[in-house]
Amino acid sequence: MERLKIEGELISENTLTKMLDISVFTLRYWRQKNKGPNFVKLENGRIRYPRQEIHDWYEDQVSKGVGRPIKGESDAIPNTG
């Protein structure tokens, strides 16, 4: 059976915490408070983050001055454009 193309577009909670260098608890807190990137909750209860949502959220944070890109950091956040 062929894998769905969408599998590559959805990032797991654990992968995102590694990408952002934050704890799982921080990411879960952000979800509770409607902060952080938008996410989807799958039927099995797992949380996934669409790559484009991560990218858009990150760019918004940088534009607000919340975070500043460091050398090589642009490669860390996947670009779907």
URDA-V964476 format. One record per residue. N is the residue number from 0. RES is the residue in one letter. PHI is phi in whole degrees, 0 to 359 (NA if undefined). PSI is psi as a letter, one per 30 degrees, with the letter a starting at -180 (999 if undefined). D_CENTER is the distance of its C-alpha to the mean C-alpha in whole Angstrom. Layout:
n:N res:RES phi:PHI psi:PSI d_center:D_CENTER
n:N res:RES phi:PHI psi:PSI d_center:D_CENTER
This chain:
n:0 res:M phi:NA psi:k d_center:28
n:1 res:E phi:285 psi:k d_center:25
n:2 res:R phi:289 psi:k d_center:21
n:3 res:L phi:291 psi:k d_center:19
n:4 res:K phi:298 psi:f d_center:18
n:5 res:I phi:295 psi:f d_center:15
n:6 res:E phi:304 psi:e d_center:14
n:7 res:G phi:284 psi:f d_center:13
n:8 res:E phi:266 psi:f d_center:10
n:9 res:L phi:252 psi:k d_center:9
n:10 res:I phi:254 psi:k d_center:7
n:11 res:S phi:286 psi:l d_center:8
n:12 res:E phi:303 psi:e d_center:8
n:13 res:N phi:296 psi:e d_center:10
n:14 res:T phi:296 psi:e d_center:8
n:15 res:L phi:294 psi:e d_center:5
n:16 res:T phi:297 psi:e d_center:8
n:17 res:K phi:291 psi:e d_center:10
n:18 res:M phi:298 psi:e d_center:8
n:19 res:L phi:267 psi:f d_center:8
n:20 res:D phi:57 psi:h d_center:11
n:21 res:I phi:230 psi:l d_center:11
n:22 res:S phi:276 psi:l d_center:13
n:23 res:V phi:299 psi:e d_center:12
n:24 res:F phi:296 psi:e d_center:14
n:25 res:T phi:296 psi:e d_center:13
n:26 res:L phi:298 psi:e d_center:9
n:27 res:R phi:293 psi:e d_center:12
n:28 res:Y phi:297 psi:e d_center:14
n:29 res:W phi:302 psi:e d_center:12
n:30 res:R phi:297 psi:e d_center:11
n:31 res:Q phi:300 psi:e d_center:15
n:32 res:K phi:264 psi:g d_center:16
n:33 res:N phi:57 psi:h d_center:13
n:34 res:K phi:245 psi:l d_center:11
n:35 res:G phi:78 psi:a d_center:8
n:36 res:P phi:292 psi:l d_center:6
n:37 res:N phi:296 psi:l d_center:8
n:38 res:F phi:223 psi:l d_center:8
n:39 res:V phi:236 psi:k d_center:11
n:40 res:K phi:252 psi:j d_center:13
n:41 res:L phi:283 psi:l d_center:15
n:42 res:E phi:302 psi:f d_center:19
n:43 res:N phi:278 psi:g d_center:19
n:44 res:G phi:90 psi:f d_center:17
n:45 res:R phi:284 psi:k d_center:14
n:46 res:I phi:262 psi:k d_center:11
n:47 res:R phi:225 psi:l d_center:8
n:48 res:Y phi:242 psi:j d_center:5
n:49 res:P phi:297 psi:k d_center:7
n:50 res:R phi:308 psi:e d_center:6
n:51 res:Q phi:296 psi:e d_center:8
n:52 res:E phi:296 psi:e d_center:7
n:53 res:I phi:297 psi:e d_center:4
n:54 res:H phi:300 psi:e d_center:7
n:55 res:D phi:297 psi:e d_center:9
n:56 res:W phi:298 psi:e d_center:8
n:57 res:Y phi:299 psi:e d_center:8
n:58 res:E phi:300 psi:e d_center:12
n:59 res:D phi:297 psi:e d_center:13
n:60 res:Q phi:297 psi:e d_center:12
n:61 res:V phi:295 psi:e d_center:14
n:62 res:S phi:294 psi:f d_center:17
n:63 res:K phi:277 psi:f d_center:18
n:64 res:G phi:82 psi:g d_center:18
n:65 res:V phi:290 psi:e d_center:16
n:66 res:G phi:228 psi:l d_center:15
n:67 res:R phi:239 psi:k d_center:17
n:68 res:P phi:295 psi:k d_center:16
n:69 res:I phi:251 psi:l d_center:18
n:70 res:K phi:308 psi:k d_center:20
n:71 res:G phi:83 psi:f d_center:18
n:72 res:E phi:291 psi:f d_center:14
n:73 res:S phi:298 psi:f d_center:14
n:74 res:D phi:284 psi:f d_center:14
n:75 res:A phi:285 psi:e d_center:11
n:76 res:I phi:262 psi:k d_center:8
n:77 res:P phi:295 psi:k d_center:9
n:78 res:N phi:255 psi:k d_center:11
n:79 res:T phi:261 psi:f d_center:12
n:80 res:G phi:282 psi:999 d_center:15
